[in-house]
Amino acid sequence: MQRILSTIIAAACSSLVLAQSPTVAGAGTPAVATPQAACTKSPASWVSTNAYDWKAFGSYTVQNNSWGGAAGLVTWANSSDCWGVTSSQTSEVFNISGAPGVQRGWSQNCATFMGKGGGSWTVQSGMGIQVSALTKEKIHWAFSAPAAYPASRWNALIDTYFWAGSAPTSCSSDRHEWNSKIIDLMVDQQVNDQVLANGSYYAGVAGANHATTVTIAGSTYLTYVDNPNQAFNAPGGHTIEMFLAPTAFGQPVNAQALALWGSNDAVTDLAAIIKFWSQPNPKDDAGKPILYGNGTAITTPVISPSYWLGETYLAFEQDYGQPFVTSEACIAMQNEPDCP
């Protein structure tokens, strides 16, 4: 998985997660969807098995496994909103590996603007916008994914990077923005959580980091914020974790209950989320101060209005080699019309 987690606290906070209302306003349909018939792999599809590979579609990039993980990964794409991934990996790994998905922002080679035919970074791609100037970033993502595999763990992640400046400062690695980003906002639209002992993987990690709930633009999220300099986003930044509140739970499979959080078809108002984290002294739904992972209250904006929006990914992170297919993936920026 993209984040690095040092421990698993099995029982902690499982009641916090599982006690969420099964219905979330604006959360979409909880059931695992069947992809649209038009969105299927065919001989005409772009197909790649190469790590770090990518293909541009206008202001979007469909990319392969940026993190060099899942075995036998195959990514295919017909367009920016019709793509899928499978893997030959058949056993669970500790860290979810791989981030195949669609990206809107800076391209992989660190030399190309993602605008149609080049041109303006801000106007064409919608990225490179300073947080204080962001008026809209609304996402509609619909997909199908495996829902019942024993001891499996996967998530469908909306991952957004923020930089201290208006463009990357280094292109020294394939993941060039790694050297420039200062904040990583992770909105997990849907998670197939792994049940462990008396709790579950993500619930345990959330509990260890003083997770709480916030409702933004009609959707409720379980959320926590890492300490400064914690894990991979050091130095100077934070990782903000947000999970769309549970809408369904799987049935026991091989004596394990699989908790299916969130929705496979949802609209996420990312601009509203960014605005929430750009305020000082953020409060949760109970009116209490939100805490960092170390238990201290957050008093200054986690996402400074002076930061720059770098790129947004819609990515599947998987343990098991099963198909993930997107039937709709749209990111509407600034003055663009809402996604279908």
NORRA-V549237 format. One record per residue. N is the residue number from 0. RES is the residue in one small letter. PHI is phi in radians with two decimals (NA if undefined). OMEGA is omega in whole degrees, -180 to 180 (999 if undefined). NEAR is the number of other ideal C-beta (glycine too) atoms within 12 Angstrom. Layout:
N,RES,PHI,OMEGA,NEAR / N,RES,PHI,OMEGA,NEAR
This chain:
0,m,NA,-175,35 / 1,q,-1.15,179,34 / 2,r,-1.45,179,30 / 3,i,-1.90,-177,20 / 4,l,-2.02,-172,27 / 5,s,-1.45,-178,18 / 6,t,-2.46,174,16 / 7,i,-2.05,177,26 / 8,i,-1.83,-165,24 / 9,a,-1.12,-171,22 / 10,a,-1.61,-172,21 / 11,a,-1.04,169,27 / 12,c,1.15,179,32 / 13,s,-1.10,178,33 / 14,s,-1.18,178,18 / 15,l,-1.08,-178,30 / 16,v,-1.30,-172,40 / 17,l,-1.29,179,28 / 18,a,-1.48,-180,16 / 19,q,-1.10,178,33 / 20,s,-1.04,180,21 / 21,p,-1.28,178,19 / 22,t,-2.13,-180,18 / 23,v,-2.12,-180,33 / 24,a,-1.05,177,19 / 25,g,1.38,-174,27 / 26,a,-1.46,177,34 / 27,g,1.58,-175,32 / 28,t,-1.56,-176,22 / 29,p,-1.32,-175,27 / 30,a,-1.21,177,21 / 31,v,-1.24,-172,32 / 32,a,-1.54,170,26 / 33,t,-1.58,-178,18 / 34,p,-1.08,178,27 / 35,q,-1.03,-176,22 / 36,a,-1.04,-178,10 / 37,a,-1.24,-177,15 / 38,c,-1.69,180,29 / 39,t,-2.40,177,22 / 40,k,-1.17,-179,24 / 41,s,-2.53,177,15 / 42,p,-1.03,-180,9 / 43,a,-1.51,-178,12 / 44,s,-1.24,169,23 / 45,w,-1.29,-177,28 / 46,v,-2.27,179,24 / 47,s,-2.54,172,22 / 48,t,-2.06,-176,21 / 49,n,-1.59,174,20 / 50,a,-1.06,179,26 / 51,y,1.24,179,27 / 52,d,-1.34,-179,27 / 53,w,-2.79,177,36 / 54,k,-2.43,-178,27 / 55,a,-1.52,171,31 / 56,f,-2.23,-177,25 / 57,g,1.07,-178,25 / 58,s,-1.61,177,36 / 59,y,-2.02,170,38 / 60,t,-2.22,168,42 / 61,v,-1.67,-173,41 / 62,q,-2.14,179,44 / 63,n,-1.53,-170,39 / 64,n,-1.43,-177,37 / 65,s,-1.16,-173,37 / 66,w,-1.91,170,33 / 67,g,1.09,-171,21 / 68,g,-1.89,-164,30 / 69,a,-1.01,-177,39 / 70,a,-1.24,175,22 / 71,g,1.05,-176,21 / 72,l,-1.21,176,38 / 73,v,-2.15,177,31 / 74,t,-1.93,176,42 / 75,w,-2.34,-178,31 / 76,a,-2.66,171,37 / 77,n,-1.80,-179,29 / 78,s,-2.89,-180,27 / 79,s,-1.21,-180,33 / 80,d,-1.96,176,34 / 81,c,-2.45,-177,31 / 82,w,-2.69,-179,44 / 83,g,-2.68,-179,39 / 84,v,-2.62,171,47 / 85,t,-2.35,178,31 / 86,s,-2.53,176,33 / 87,s,-1.42,179,17 / 88,q,-1.11,-176,26 / 89,t,-2.14,178,17 / 90,s,-2.14,-176,16 / 91,e,-1.27,174,25 / 92,v,-2.08,-176,25 / 93,f,-1.16,179,19 / 94,n,-1.73,175,26 / 95,i,-1.04,-175,38 / 96,s,-2.09,176,33 / 97,g,1.77,175,40 / 98,a,-2.44,174,41 / 99,p,-1.16,-180,50 / 100,g,2.96,-180,45 / 101,v,-1.92,-177,48 / 102,q,-2.19,169,41 / 103,r,-2.11,-177,47 / 104,g,2.68,-176,46 / 105,w,-1.21,-177,42 / 106,s,-1.42,-174,35 / 107,q,-1.10,-172,31 / 108,n,-1.52,174,20 / 109,c,1.07,-180,27 / 110,a,-2.32,-174,13 / 111,t,-2.09,170,24 / 112,f,-1.30,-176,29 / 113,m,-1.49,176,41 / 114,g,-1.31,178,26 / 115,k,-1.15,-179,19 / 116,g,1.22,-178,14 / 117,g,1.44,175,17 / 118,g,1.43,-170,16 / 119,s,-1.24,178,18 / 120,w,-1.04,-175,30 / 121,t,-1.23,-175,27 / 122,v,-1.22,-173,21 / 123,q,-1.44,-175,27 / 124,s,-1.76,-177,38 / 125,g,1.42,178,41 / 126,m,-1.83,-175,41 / 127,g,1.22,180,37 / 128,i,-1.69,175,37 / 129,q,-1.24,-175,26 / 130,v,-0.98,-179,36 / 131,s,-1.13,-178,18 / 132,a,-1.76,-178,23 / 133,l,-1.29,179,33 / 134,t,-1.91,-178,23 / 135,k,-2.79,163,25 / 136,e,-2.66,-176,40 / 137,k,-2.14,-171,33 / 138,i,-2.10,168,45 / 139,h,-2.10,-178,31 / 140,w,-2.31,177,47 / 141,a,-2.21,-175,35 / 142,f,-2.75,170,45 / 143,s,-2.02,-177,29 / 144,a,-2.72,178,42 / 145,p,-1.13,-174,31 / 146,a,-1.96,-173,32 / 147,a,-2.52,173,24 / 148,y,-2.35,-175,28 / 149,p,-1.07,176,22 / 150,a,1.07,179,25 / 151,s,-1.57,-178,36 / 152,r,-2.68,175,38 / 153,w,-2.62,173,50 / 154,n,-2.53,173,43 / 155,a,-1.95,-163,49 / 156,l,-2.00,168,44 / 157,i,-1.69,-171,48 / 158,d,-1.99,-177,44 / 159,t,-2.22,179,44 / 160,y,-1.82,175,40 / 161,f,-2.18,-179,43 / 162,w,-2.03,175,37 / 163,a,-1.33,178,26 / 164,g,-2.14,-172,20 / 165,s,-1.50,-179,22 / 166,a,-2.74,178,29 / 167,p,-1.02,180,34 / 168,t,-1.67,-178,20 / 169,s,-2.59,175,17 / 170,c,-2.13,-172,20 / 171,s,-1.42,-180,13 / 172,s,-2.47,177,17 / 173,d,-1.03,176,24 / 174,r,-1.63,-171,32 / 175,h,-1.04,-176,28 / 176,e,-1.20,176,40 / 177,w,-0.96,-177,28 / 178,n,-1.42,-174,24 / 179,s,-2.03,-172,34 / 180,k,-1.28,-179,38 / 181,i,-2.19,178,34 / 182,i,-2.36,176,37 / 183,d,-2.17,179,41 / 184,l,-1.77,-179,43 / 185,m,-1.93,176,44 / 186,v,-1.92,-179,46 / 187,d,-1.49,-178,46 / 188,q,-1.23,175,49 / 189,q,-2.54,-178,47 / 190,v,-2.38,167,48 / 191,n,-1.71,-171,46 / 192,d,-1.38,-179,43 / 193,q,-1.69,179,38 / 194,v,-1.36,-180,34 / 195,l,-2.29,179,27 / 196,a,0.89,-177,16 / 197,n,-1.73,-179,17 / 198,g,-2.50,178,28 / 199,s,-2.57,-171,41 / 200,y,-1.01,-176,42 / 201,y,-1.18,177,50 / 202,a,-1.07,178,38 / 203,g,-1.12,179,33 / 204,v,-1.12,178,41 / 205,a,-1.08,-180,40 / 206,g,-1.09,179,29 / 207,a,-1.26,-177,31 / 208,n,-2.02,175,37 / 209,h,1.01,180,30 / 210,a,-1.12,176,37 / 211,t,-2.59,-180,36 / 212,t,-2.07,175,32 / 213,v,-2.37,176,36 / 214,t,-1.94,-176,28 / 215,i,-2.31,178,32 / 216,a,0.90,175,28 / 217,g,1.50,179,21 / 218,s,-2.04,-179,39 / 219,t,-1.78,-178,33 / 220,y,-2.23,164,47 / 221,l,-1.45,-173,44 / 222,t,-2.51,169,44 / 223,y,-2.63,-178,43 / 224,v,-2.21,178,42 / 225,d,-1.12,175,36 / 226,n,-1.21,173,26 / 227,p,-0.97,177,22 / 228,n,1.18,-178,17 / 229,q,-1.41,172,27 / 230,a,0.99,-165,26 / 231,f,-1.37,-176,24 / 232,n,-1.62,174,34 / 233,a,-1.23,2,20 / 234,p,-1.64,166,15 / 235,g,1.62,-171,20 / 236,g,-1.90,178,30 / 237,h,-2.36,165,39 / 238,t,-1.94,176,42 / 239,i,-1.74,179,44 / 240,e,-1.83,176,44 / 241,m,-2.40,179,45 / 242,f,-2.04,174,49 / 243,l,-1.00,-172,51 / 244,a,-1.01,-174,44 / 245,p,-0.99,174,37 / 246,t,-2.11,180,33 / 247,a,-2.80,176,33 / 248,f,-2.30,-177,28 / 249,g,-1.29,177,31 / 250,q,-1.51,179,15 / 251,p,-1.01,177,13 / 252,v,-2.25,-178,21 / 253,n,0.90,176,14 / 254,a,1.22,177,10 / 255,q,-2.16,176,24 / 256,a,-1.50,-179,24 / 257,l,-1.77,-178,33 / 258,a,-1.55,179,40 / 259,l,-1.77,-177,42 / 260,w,-1.56,167,43 / 261,g,1.25,-173,48 / 262,s,-2.52,177,40 / 263,n,-1.59,178,39 / 264,d,-2.57,-173,36 / 265,a,-2.59,172,42 / 266,v,-1.86,-180,33 / 267,t,-2.02,177,47 / 268,d,-1.53,-174,33 / 269,l,-1.19,178,46 / 270,a,-1.08,178,34 / 271,a,-1.16,177,28 / 272,i,-1.13,179,39 / 273,i,-1.07,179,42 / 274,k,-1.07,179,26 / 275,f,-1.02,-178,34 / 276,w,-1.41,178,40 / 277,s,-1.65,180,30 / 278,q,-1.72,174,23 / 279,p,-1.32,175,18 / 280,n,0.91,-179,19 / 281,p,-1.15,-179,30 / 282,k,-2.01,177,22 / 283,d,-1.49,-177,27 / 284,d,-1.16,178,21 / 285,a,-1.56,-179,11 / 286,g,1.41,-179,12 / 287,k,-1.69,178,16 / 288,p,-1.06,175,20 / 289,i,-1.41,-174,39 / 290,l,-1.87,166,26 / 291,y,-1.24,179,29 / 292,g,-1.05,-180,31 / 293,n,-1.51,176,18 / 294,g,1.63,178,16 / 295,t,-1.52,-177,15 / 296,a,-1.23,175,20 / 297,i,-1.43,-178,35 / 298,t,-2.01,180,15 / 299,t,-1.99,-178,21 / 300,p,-1.01,177,26 / 301,v,-1.24,173,42 / 302,i,-1.87,-177,41 / 303,s,-1.15,176,25 / 304,p,-1.02,-180,23 / 305,s,-1.48,179,20 / 306,y,-1.27,-178,35 / 307,w,-2.06,176,36 / 308,l,-1.35,-174,49 / 309,g,-1.64,-178,45 / 310,e,-2.88,178,48 / 311,t,-2.22,177,46 / 312,y,-1.95,163,44 / 313,l,-1.95,-168,47 / 314,a,-2.45,171,46 / 315,f,-1.59,174,55 / 316,e,-2.05,-166,43 / 317,q,-2.28,170,45 / 318,d,-1.64,-172,36 / 319,y,-1.86,-177,36 / 320,g,-1.42,179,28 / 321,q,-2.26,-173,30 / 322,p,-1.31,170,31 / 323,f,-2.15,-176,47 / 324,v,-2.34,176,39 / 325,t,-1.67,175,43 / 326,s,-1.90,176,30 / 327,e,-2.73,177,31 / 328,a,-2.52,-174,45 / 329,c,-2.39,176,33 / 330,i,-2.12,180,42 / 331,a,-1.71,-175,28 / 332,m,-1.99,169,37 / 333,q,0.82,-175,24 / 334,n,-1.58,179,15 / 335,e,-1.27,178,21 / 336,p,-1.15,178,12 / 337,d,-1.03,177,18 / 338,c,-1.16,177,27 / 339,p,-1.02,999,17
